[in-house]
């Protein structure tokens, strides 16, 4: 009777309406796809999780940089004038004003041959803000330090691969609703890894899906524009960009005086009473073809949708507000905000950080499960197990080592150091025939714990009592101590077992 009740209960459990043969085929493709891109997916997810805290990391690297909660129109104009004196005439100046989601104002000047960033003080004075480790991380996440078009294309393909892996992973688990609340800890390592992989994959699926989709769209944007130009405009990519961007004015490099920037900000504020200015962009400052754009943000809107644009004489040439923008353009404008999580202040960044760690675990355990399955079937791959352990725990340790290098030697070539350490660590893992993957993993975790604690102490202790932001140091200290405690517990458990 009990057996019959159990069978009836199992028959009533919800399943995907897919045949077992289809499930096996999808599961096979899911494994192959995941393995092919696993290393890059893991690296992109890991760096993306850290890059979420880029605003905090910049302040961590340069604790002396001024952090302000408001900036007057006059001070903003003074910052623009100061930046224009340090930048070439063909540069673009972009001033980010303090907002509800972030404190501090920054000014970036960039052109094809020039790029520089400053923090802005309350009086409009500029202070250098070249955060080399943060910039290294951002470029590693966005384009893997490859030529930009190629790197972004590879990262975009990685987003597509992750998206496909998420979809195939869901389809490959017929009992996904039941298993979403089933977590087996303390037993078989393979079952524990599988449950952790499936639970984190299901519980955070909307976040994983949104992150993969927006990452693919950002990385493949150039390819998408090229395809649309071939389909619609016989390869003219400029016409596709004109669908979203106004064409630039005719080139006129004559020198002209800067208009009254403070008055233009006040004018833009008056044209959008419900919006607060969030950024100011000056293209080609001091030239007759100059354009000044003031963007404003409104409460409960993900991206700024108020823009007032002026010419070199200070005359308004374009005025746009939320009611003027079609839904598609609003969605496109929100892709970057959704992907990086810089739209809601520290609570949103912390949430993105935790969910990003979950995605790293999903990626890591996916390969671990496949390797464990091979071992259980009598076809172990110890070399790949060592390599994957080195990727999973070696990459965080190597990134922490580059941070320590940047802290001690600001001129260090971080991309070269990261690449060299990555190649050496993988070669060492491939050739270390007598060392098990578990032992290698423990070694990397010890290294990571020591590096996190060293970073927290070397950076944070000198700043105690000086009012500098210590959020990153606190996170480093907590992470190092937590990892150290986990390693000591594991060491004690192994000693008891022996």
Number of C-alpha atoms within 10 A of each C-alpha: 6 7 8 9 10 11 11 11 10 10 10 9 11 12 13 14 8 12 9 11 9 12 18 13 12 20 19 14 17 22 18 14 16 23 17 12 17 22 18 18 23 22 20 21 25 23 21 25 25 19 25 23 20 21 17 20 20 18 23 21 20 17 19 15 20 19 20 16 13 15 17 14 17 16 19 27 22 19 24 26 17 14 24 20 11 11 20 18 17 18 21 25 27 21 26 21 23 19 18 12 12 19 15 21 26 23 25 20 23 17 16 8 8 12 14 16 20 21 26 29 21 18 13 21 17 22 16 15 22 16 18 20 24 23 15 18 22 19 19 21 23 23 20 21 18 13 10 14 14 14 19 25 21 20 24 25 20 25 28 20 21 27 21 19 23 21 15 21 22 20 19 22 18 18 14 19 14 11 14 15 12 13 14 13 12 7 8 10 14 17 16 17 23 19 20 21 23 23 20 19 23 21 14 14 17 11 18 21 18 15 26 25 20 23 28 23 20 21 26 21 16 15 14 14 18 18 16 17 18 14 11 12 14 12 15 15 17 14 17 19 13 11 10 12 10 9 11 11 11 8 10 11 14 10 13 14 11 18 18 12 23 15 14 22 24 14 14 24 20 12 16 19 10 12 20 20 23 19 23 24 21 24 23 23 29 23 19 20 20 27 24 26 23 25 24 23 22 18 11 6 12 18 21 21 20 26 23 23 21 21 19 21 15 17 13 17 12 12 16 15 16 15 9 10 12 9 11 9 12 16 12 15 16 16 19 18 15 18 20 19 21 21 20 13 15 17 10 14 23 15 13 24 20 12 19 23 18 22 25 24 20 24 26 22 21 22 21 22 19 17 19 18 14 13 13 11 8 8 11 14 12 19 17 17 22 25 22 23 24 26 25 24 20 24 22 21 22 22 22 21 22 23 23 20 18 19 17 12 12 15 10 15 14 21 17 11 15 18 13 11 18 18 11 12 17 19 13 14 24 17 12 16 12 7 13 15 21 11 12 20 21 16 15 21 23 18 20 25 23 18 22 25 20 18 22 22 16 14 20 20 12 10 14 11 7 9 8 17 17 19 14 19 21 15 13 22 20 16 17 24 16 12 18 19 13 13 17 12 12 13 13 11 11 10 9 8 7 5
